[in-house]
Amino acid sequence: MRMVNKCKKWNTSPSLPIFYDMEDTVQEKASKTLKGQMAKAFCDILENEGYKTGIYANKNWWVNYLTASYFNNVTRWVAQYRSSCTYKKSYAIWQCSENASVSGISGGVDLNYMVKDIYIKKSPAPGTTSTATETIPTTTAIATTATSTTAAAKKKISSCKFSSIANKTYTGKQIKPSLTITYSNKKLVKGTDYTLSYGTNKSTGKGTVKVTGIGDYNGSSTRIFYIVPKKPTITSIKKAKRGGTIKWKKVTGATGYQVAYRKKGAKTWFYAYVKTNQKKFTGLKYKTYSIKVRAYKTVSGKKHYGSYSSTKTLKTK
């Protein structure tokens, strides 16, 4: 109502409808019905004073939150920061950027396209009198402006921040890890801002994910991860004088194995490396040892380890 009172004080009316910004974390928790009732209350108060109204929200809100029947007949202002608006229903204004550049204004500004003529012919504010008039742009001029202006420049997908991809365990099938991608703290949406394509990613070793920008993003970036061998299963332990032999099932795709052992109850582990699926111990000092095994895959001289087997006990003679 402050806007209404100021318009009356200034003896004027807005050239465009007064829009209600529905995006708010508090309103997000309201039911769809309540959101519709809130919007109707706002619009009814202003329209009863003689003003045109509309509703503003981003595309996600229009699709998932503003779905009450009341919203079917409102003037929509849709925010979607990309090179084109993909909202399927009708809308009057599209906000395509929050960081556009305009001559004479320092810093980023919101950039909007009016795709439907919703200008209001100037007349005295409700409850006042005046003979002032104003020339209003035509629908054709508005449409030409919207279609001939270039939207904000696309951003390189390689300039985004990518989440790391943890090692994946070999399955024998193609592995397709997911990614979280952000740009200036904004989380990108798969299918809207980028697509993913994958390498073969079936064998142990290096795997790849190619990220290709779409919408407001272009270019591509290939991300690397590693497929490591499965956890070994220890099959037998044979004790010997001051030693013993441990065997395990051969692991597909393993370059070799790391055997960890320590005196039972001690904190420090010792390590031995073998290429076959068994390890013979000799010259051990103590009677009882804890032992576990894990497989590794060597890529470009670096070992990439899988998980350890369960810990077993070796008792020497």
C-alpha positions in Angstrom: 0.0 0.0 0.0 3.0 2.3 0.4 3.4 2.1 -3.4 -0.3 3.0 -3.9 0.0 6.0 -1.5 3.1 7.3 -3.2 1.5 7.1 -6.7 -1.4 9.1 -5.4 0.9 11.6 -3.8 2.9 12.0 -7.0 -0.3 12.3 -9.1 0.9 9.4 -11.4 0.5 5.7 -12.2 3.1 3.1 -13.0 3.8 2.4 -16.7 3.8 -1.3 -15.9 1.9 -3.6 -13.6 3.0 -3.9 -9.9 4.5 -7.4 -9.5 4.6 -9.5 -6.4 7.9 -11.4 -6.0 6.9 -14.8 -4.7 10.4 -16.2 -4.3 11.1 -16.5 -0.5 12.3 -19.3 1.7 9.5 -18.6 4.1 6.8 -18.8 1.4 8.4 -21.9 0.0 7.1 -23.8 3.0 3.5 -22.7 2.5 1.1 -25.1 0.7 0.3 -24.5 -2.9 -3.2 -23.4 -2.0 -1.9 -20.9 0.5 0.6 -19.5 -2.0 -2.4 -18.9 -4.4 -4.4 -17.2 -1.6 -1.4 -15.0 -0.7 -1.0 -13.9 -4.4 -4.7 -13.3 -4.7 -4.9 -11.1 -1.6 -2.0 -9.0 -2.9 -3.4 -8.6 -6.3 -7.0 -8.0 -5.2 -5.9 -5.1 -2.9 -4.0 -3.3 -5.7 -6.6 -4.0 -8.4 -9.4 -2.7 -6.1 -7.4 0.6 -6.1 -7.3 0.5 -9.9 -3.8 -0.8 -10.5 -2.6 -3.7 -12.8 -0.7 -6.5 -11.1 1.5 -9.5 -11.9 3.6 -12.2 -10.2 7.4 -12.6 -10.4 9.3 -15.9 -9.8 12.0 -18.0 -11.3 11.2 -20.9 -13.6 11.6 -23.5 -10.8 9.0 -21.7 -8.7 6.6 -21.4 -11.6 6.9 -25.1 -12.4 7.0 -26.6 -8.9 5.5 -24.1 -6.4 3.1 -21.7 -8.1 0.7 -24.3 -9.4 -2.6 -23.3 -7.7 -5.4 -22.5 -10.2 -5.2 -18.8 -9.3 -1.8 -18.5 -11.2 -3.3 -19.7 -14.5 -4.7 -16.2 -15.2 -2.0 -13.8 -13.8 0.6 -11.8 -15.7 3.8 -13.7 -15.4 7.4 -12.4 -15.0 9.8 -15.4 -15.3 13.4 -15.4 -14.2 15.7 -17.9 -16.0 19.3 -17.1 -16.4 20.3 -18.6 -19.7 20.2 -17.8 -23.5 16.6 -18.6 -23.9 13.5 -19.1 -21.7 12.2 -22.7 -21.6 9.1 -22.0 -19.5 6.2 -23.6 -21.4 3.3 -21.4 -20.4 2.7 -17.8 -21.4 4.7 -15.0 -19.8 5.0 -11.2 -20.3 8.6 -10.6 -19.1 11.7 -12.8 -19.1 14.6 -12.0 -16.8 17.6 -13.6 -18.5 20.5 -12.3 -16.3 21.3 -10.8 -13.0 24.8 -9.7 -14.0 24.4 -7.8 -17.3 26.3 -4.6 -18.2 24.5 -1.4 -19.0 26.2 1.8 -20.1 26.2 4.4 -17.4 25.6 1.9 -14.5 28.5 0.5 -12.6 28.4 -3.2 -11.7 26.0 -6.0 -12.8 22.3 -5.3 -13.3 19.2 -7.4 -14.0 18.5 -7.8 -17.7 14.8 -8.3 -18.8 13.0 -8.8 -22.1 9.4 -7.8 -22.5 7.9 -10.4 -24.8 4.3 -9.2 -24.4 3.0 -5.6 -24.5 1.9 -4.9 -21.0 2.6 -1.2 -21.0 -0.2 0.8 -19.3 -1.3 4.1 -20.9 -0.5 6.8 -18.4 -3.5 8.3 -16.7 -4.0 10.1 -13.4 -3.5 7.9 -10.3 -6.8 6.5 -9.0 -8.6 9.1 -7.0 -6.7 12.1 -8.7 -7.3 14.2 -11.7 -4.8 15.3 -14.4 -4.6 15.9 -18.2 -1.1 14.5 -18.6 -0.6 12.1 -21.5 2.4 9.9 -22.6 3.3 8.2 -25.9 3.5 4.4 -25.3 5.8 2.1 -27.3 3.9 -0.3 -29.7 3.8 -4.0 -29.5 5.9 -4.3 -32.7 8.7 -2.1 -31.2 8.8 -4.2 -28.1 9.0 -7.5 -30.0 11.8 -6.1 -32.3 13.8 -5.0 -29.3 13.4 -8.4 -27.6 14.4 -10.4 -30.7 17.3 -8.2 -31.9 19.2 -7.8 -28.5 21.9 -10.3 -27.7 21.6 -11.9 -24.2 24.5 -12.0 -21.8 27.7 -13.7 -23.1 27.9 -17.4 -22.6 30.3 -18.7 -19.9 32.9 -21.3 -20.5 32.1 -24.6 -18.7 35.8 -25.0 -18.0 35.7 -21.9 -15.8 33.2 -23.6 -13.4 34.1 -25.4 -10.2 33.8 -29.2 -10.3 33.4 -31.6 -7.4 36.1 -34.2 -7.1 35.2 -37.8 -8.1 36.1 -40.4 -5.6 37.6 -43.7 -6.7 35.1 -46.2 -8.0 35.2 -49.9 -7.4 35.4 -52.2 -10.5 32.1 -53.9 -11.4 32.7 -55.1 -14.9 30.1 -52.7 -16.2 30.3 -49.0 -17.4 30.6 -46.7 -14.5 28.9 -43.3 -14.8 29.7 -41.0 -11.8 27.8 -37.9 -11.1 29.2 -34.4 -10.6 28.3 -31.2 -8.8 29.2 -28.1 -10.9 29.0 -24.5 -9.7 29.6 -21.1 -11.2 29.9 -18.1 -8.8 28.2 -20.2 -6.1 25.3 -21.1 -8.4 24.7 -24.8 -8.8 24.4 -25.8 -12.4 21.5 -28.0 -13.6 22.1 -31.1 -15.7 20.2 -31.0 -18.9 19.7 -27.2 -18.6 23.3 -26.0 -18.2 25.4 -29.0 -19.2 25.4 -32.6 -20.4 27.6 -35.6 -19.4 29.1 -38.2 -21.6 31.4 -41.1 -20.5 34.3 -43.1 -21.6 34.2 -46.9 -21.7 34.9 -46.9 -17.9 34.7 -50.7 -17.5 38.2 -51.7 -16.7 40.4 -50.8 -13.7 42.5 -47.7 -14.3 41.6 -44.2 -15.5 38.0 -43.3 -16.2 36.6 -40.1 -17.9 33.6 -37.9 -17.7 33.1 -35.2 -20.4 31.1 -32.2 -19.4 29.7 -30.2 -22.3 28.1 -26.7 -21.7 24.6 -25.9 -23.0 22.3 -23.0 -22.5 24.3 -20.2 -20.9 27.5 -22.3 -21.0 29.7 -23.5 -23.8 32.8 -25.5 -24.4 33.7 -28.7 -22.6 35.8 -30.1 -19.8 37.0 -33.8 -19.3 37.2 -34.9 -15.7 39.3 -37.9 -14.5 38.6 -40.5 -11.9 40.0 -44.0 -11.2 38.4 -47.4 -11.2 40.1 -49.5 -8.5 40.1 -53.3 -8.0 37.6 -55.1 -5.8 38.3 -56.0 -2.2 40.3 -59.3 -2.0 38.9 -62.4 -0.1 41.5 -64.2 2.0 41.0 -68.0 1.4 43.7 -69.7 3.6 46.3 -69.0 6.2 49.0 -71.7 7.0 51.3 -71.2 9.9 55.0 -72.1 9.9 58.0 -71.8 12.2 58.4 -68.0 12.7 56.2 -67.4 9.7 53.4 -68.6 7.5 51.6 -68.3 4.2 48.5 -66.3 3.4 46.5 -66.8 0.1 43.5 -64.9 -1.4 41.4 -65.0 -4.5 42.9 -63.3 -7.5 41.3 -59.9 -8.1 40.3 -58.8 -11.7 42.3 -55.9 -13.0 44.9 -55.8 -10.2 48.5 -54.8 -10.9 49.5 -56.2 -7.6 48.7 -56.4 -3.9 49.7 -54.7 -0.7 49.8 -57.0 2.4 49.5 -55.1 5.7 50.6 -56.9 8.9 51.4 -56.1 12.5 51.8 -57.8 15.9 48.3 -58.4 17.2 47.3 -55.5 19.4 50.0 -53.1 18.1 49.2 -49.8 16.4 51.8 -49.7 13.6 51.3 -51.6 10.4 54.1 -52.9 8.1 53.6 -53.5 4.4 54.7 -56.0 1.8 54.0 -55.9 -1.9 53.5 -58.9 -4.2 52.3 -59.5 -7.7 50.7 -62.9 -7.1 47.8 -63.8 -4.9 49.8 -65.1 -1.9 52.4 -64.0 0.5 54.9 -66.1 2.5 56.3 -64.7 5.7 59.5 -65.8 7.3 61.6 -64.6 10.2 58.7 -63.2 12.2 59.4 -62.3 15.8 56.0 -62.7 17.5 53.5 -65.5 17.8 50.4 -63.8 16.6 49.8 -61.2 13.8 46.9 -59.4 12.3 46.9 -59.4 8.5 44.9 -57.8 5.7 45.2 -57.4 1.9 44.2 -54.9 -0.7 44.7 -54.8 -4.5 46.0 -51.9 -6.5 46.1 -50.7 -10.1 49.1 -48.7 -11.3 48.4 -45.8 -13.7 51.3 -43.6 -14.9 53.5 -44.9 -12.1 51.0 -44.3 -9.3 49.2 -46.9 -7.3 45.5 -46.6 -6.9 44.2 -48.8 -4.1 41.0 -50.7 -3.6 39.5 -51.6 -0.2 41.2 -53.9 2.3 40.0 -57.4 2.9 38.7 -58.3 6.4 41.5 -58.7 8.9 42.6 -62.2 9.7 45.0 -63.7 12.3 48.2 -65.5 11.6 49.7 -67.6 14.4 53.2 -68.8 13.9 54.8 -72.0 15.3 
